Amino acid sequence: MREKVALLRSDGYQSPEHMEKMIRQGLDYLGGDSFIRKLIPPGSKVLLKPNLLSAAEPGSIVVTDA
């Protein structure tokens, strides 16, 4: 299987609802429910770890695991 990655741009992290919307958009980009159901058996627990970043100048250090 070929790897798939979803990269989305957001204008901020306004609320948990906004973040849920962004995660759903990413999953839809990857193939939506039917794609996900092929990979993950029903009843499984899944952890999603979005990398949340803020705008930064090129060459500056940005930490994503704080």
N, C-alpha and C positions, 0 to 999 in steps of 0.2 A: 504494500500500500504506500502511496506517495504521501509525504507529510503535508499537512495543511496548517496554515497559520492565518489568523485574522488580526489585522492591525487597524485600529480605529482611532480617529482623532476626536477629542472632545474639547469644548471650550471651558471646562472646569468640572469640579466634582461637587455639584450643587447639593445633592441629596442622595440617600440610599436608592430612592426610586430612579433617579437619573442613572446611577451606576448599574442598576438592574437592567434598565433599557439598553445601555451600551453592551452589557454582557449578552443579552438576548440578540442584539444586532450581530454581534460577533458569531454567535452560534448559528444564526440564520445564514450568515455568509459561508460558514463551513458546510452547510447542507441541511440545516434545520433539524427538526425532530426525527425524521426518518434516518438521517445520517447518524445522529447521536445514538438512537436506539440500536443500530447495528453494532456499535462499539461498546455500549454499556448495558449489561444485563439488567432487567427490571429488578428493583429493590436494592440496587447497589448504591453506595454512598460515594459521592464525588466531591473533591475539593477543587475549586477554581481559584487561581491566584493571579488576578490582574496586576500588571506592573503599572502603577500609577506614578506619573512623572509631572513635574512642573516645567514651564519654559525655562531654558537655560542657554547661555551663550555657548557657541562651539568652543571646545577646549576646556570648559569648566567641568567639575566633577559632579555627577548626579548619583545619589545613592537611592537604590530601589528597595532595600531590605531593612529600612529603619523602622 
